[in-house]
Amino acid sequence: MRVHIRTTPLRGHRRIVGALSAALLCTAGVTALPAAARTPDTPVSTQVSTDTVRPTGTAGSPGATSAPRLPDGLAKTPPMGFNNWNSTHCRAEFNEDMVKGIADLFLAKGLKDAGYQYVNLDDCWALPERDANGKLVADPRRFPHGIKAVADYVHSKGLKFGIYTSAGTKTCNEAGFPGSLGHEVSDARQFADWGVDYLKYDNCNNQGVDAEYRYRAMRDALKATGRPIVYSICEWGENRPWEWASDVGHLWRTTGDISDSWSSMLGILKQNLPLAPHAGPGHWNDPDMLEVGNGGMTDTEYRSHFALWSMMSAPLLIGSDLRKATPETFEILSNKDLIALDQDALGKQATVLASEGGRWTVVKELANGDRAVALFNETGQPQRITTSAREVGLPQADGYRLRDLWQHRDFHTTGTVSATVPAHGTTVYRISVDRGWATYPPAVEAGTDGTPLVETGAPTGLRSTVGNLGGTTARDVRVALKAPNGWQLKATSPATARALPGGATLRTDWKITAPSQARPGAYELTLTAAYRAPGGQRITTTLPGSAHVVVPPPAGTAYAAELPWLTSANGWGPVERNTSVGESAAGDGRQLTIGGATFAKGLGTHAPSEVSFYTGGRCTAFRAQVGIDDESGDKGSAGFEVWADGRRLTESGTLTGKDAAESVAADVSGARTVRLVVTDGGDGVDHDHADWGDARFSC
C-alpha cells in the first residue's frame, strides 16, 4: 500500500519508512529487543520486542533453527482475489458495504468461477489505538458490525477473507494505525479468531529491526494459531526477500508500489521479470496488485498489464472498484485462457527470450508441455514481433496448434509465431505440438509498416501485409483499411487474393489524405483481413492502429514546449511545458532551475522519459541546457539523449543534482522526427527530475 509520510515534496521516490522517537516508544510501553535481534546500527532505545516465541529461521538469524519451506500446502498457485487500496486508498468509500458488494460481484460476474477467491482489506480498517487489552479495534464507522461479521459474510459466499497490517509499530497511513511489531502473537490470534485467510504484512515504521526477524516472527505466530493463513510479505524488495523468504511467506513483494500509469507498470515489469528462478508453488514473486480498470491506462495497456502478470505467475489481486467497472474491465479480468497460465500447476514464471528495440518475447513453460508466448510491444507504434516454436522450446514438428488467448480461437502454424502488435499491446499465444494441426485454420498475420505521419492535404503512403503462417491455403483473402470520416483512402495495389498458400504474403499499398481541418494528433486507422479456411469457415482478423496528423514547425526558432508532440512518456506524472515536473498532477511544477540558473522555457520530465516531435525535414539543429532540477537538491541522476529518425545523435553522460546545467546540441538536418530521451543514470529513478532548459529547434 502507499506511503503518505513524506520528508520532501519530491515525488518519484521509494517508500519512506517513518520512524517514531524513543520517547514515543516508551510511552507506548514497548521494551527492548533481545540483543541477538538488534541490528548493529540501531540504537537500543528504538528497538522493539515481540510477544511471540523467538522466530525460527536460517543460520545466523535470531533464534535460528532449521526451517524447511512452508509445509502447509497453501498458495500452490498464485493467490487470486481483490484488494481495495488501489481504488479507494483510505477514503470513506472503503467500508463494510463495499467489501460485501465486492463479494457479491465475485459471484454475479463469474469472477469466483474464474478462480478469484480472496476479498482482502488494506490499511485504514482499524482505529488508531488498541483497546485496554492491547487488541486491535475495527473502525466502527467503516465496519459497524466488526471484522468477524464481514469475514463471515465473505465465507458465506464460498470465498476467503484477507486483512492487512504492518511489520512495524504503525501502518503506512499517516493517521498511524497500529502495526504488529511487538504484538505478533496477539494479533495473529485475533486474525485467526476473526476467520482471516490471508495476511498482507507491510514494512512501515519498522524501527530498523532486521527484516528477516520481523517477518519470521509473524510467520511463527500465524503457524501457532493452527489456522491456514496465506502470508503475503510486503517488504517492497528492499532486502531481496526472494533470496530468503521461501520458508517465511507464500509471496513477497519484489518492488515498490504500483501506480495506475503505463510507466509505473512497465518499470515494475522490468524489475520482476529477472526474478523468475525464485518463484514456484507456495512461494511467489509479487509485483503488486492489478490496476486494471482504474482509469489511468488505456484498455490496450490494461490488457498488457493483465497478460504479463499472468505470464509472470503473479498474484492476481484486483485493484479496481468492481461496482463501477466497465464491461471491458470485466472482460480482461475474466479471461480464463490467461488465468490458466497464471494458475498453471507447474508454477514456472515466464522468462525473457528477447527484448530488442522494445519488442519483447516472453515465454512460459506449462505443466502439460505447452508453451505460452507473450509478444509485448513496449513502444508507441505498431511493431512486428516474431519467434518460432523451436525457439520457445517445443520439439520439431510439421505443425503446431496456436491458440490466441485474447481471441479465444485456435489456429495452426508450421513453426512461425508472429504478430503485428499495437502500441503498448501484448499478443499472447498458447502453442502445442498437435497431430491434428491441419484441422485448425491457418494463422494469418495482418499488419502495417508503422504509424503514418500525415500532413493535412498531402497524400501519405502506407503498406499493409497479410501473411499466411500455416501449412494450408487461405482463400478469398480480402484486406480493408478504415480511416476517420472525411479522410481520403485508396488502395494503389491489389487488396484481394483468390488464394494465399502457406508462407505467402499479400502486400497492399495505400494512399491516405487527412482533411485540411484535421487537428494535430492521433487518429484511429483500422486494418481488417478476412479469409476462408480450408474447412469453409470465414475468419476475420482486425488490427487497431493509428495515423498521426502532424504540423511542420514554423521557420526560425521553435521552442520544444510550444510544438505539438507526437508522443510523450514520463517516469512520474506528465511531461510539463515550461515548468518542472513537481508532483504527479499536471501543472504542479515550478520554474525550471538547474544549478541556480533559471529557464523561462523548456520541458520538465522525470526519468525514464521520451518526448518526440515531427520536424518533417525542415529543421537543422536542436539545442538545450540540461540537468537535474534544483528541487531535487543534490540528489538524482539522469542522462540526456537526442535521437533523430531512430539514430542517436548525442548524449550528455550522467548528470547529478550537484552539477550545473550542461549544453547539448545536435544536427538534425533532414530528420522527420526527433526524440528527446532521459535515462535514469543507472541507479534507479529516485529524485530524477530532469529538465530540458531553453530547448529549441532551428528550422
ABEGO torsion letter per residue (X at the ends): XBBABBABABBGBBBBBBBBBAAAAAAAGBBBBBAAABBAABBAAABBBBABBBBBBBBGBBGBBBBBBBAAGBGABBBBEBBAAAAAEABAABBAAAAAAAAAAAAAAGAAAAGBABBBBBBGABBABBBAAGBBBBBAAABAAEAAAAAAAAAAAGBBBBBBBBBBABBABAAGBBBABGAAAAAAAAAAAAGBABBBBBABGAGGBBAAAAAAAAAAAAAAAGBBBBBBBBAGGAAGAAAAAAAABABBBABBBBBBBAAAAAAAAAAAAAAAAABEBGBBBBAEBBABGAGABBAAAAAAAAAAAAAAGBBBBBABBAAABBAAAAAAAABAAAAAAAABAAGBBBBBABABGGBBBBBBBBAAGBBBBBBBBABABBBBBBBBAAAAGBBBBABBBBBBAAAGBBBBBAGBBBBBBBBGBBBBBBBBBBAAAAABBBBBBBBBAEBBBBBBGBBBBBBBBBBBABABBBBGBBBBBBBBBGBBBBBABBABBABBBBGBBBBBBBBBBBBAABBBEBBBBBBBBBBBBAAGBBBBBBBBBBBBBBBBBBBEBBBAAABBBABBBBABEBBBBGBBAEBABBGABBBBBBGGBBBABEBBBBOBBBBBBBAGGABABBBBBBEBBAAAEABEBBBBBBBBGGBBABBAEBBBAABBBBBBBBBABGBABBBBBBBAGGAEABGBBBBBBGBBBBX
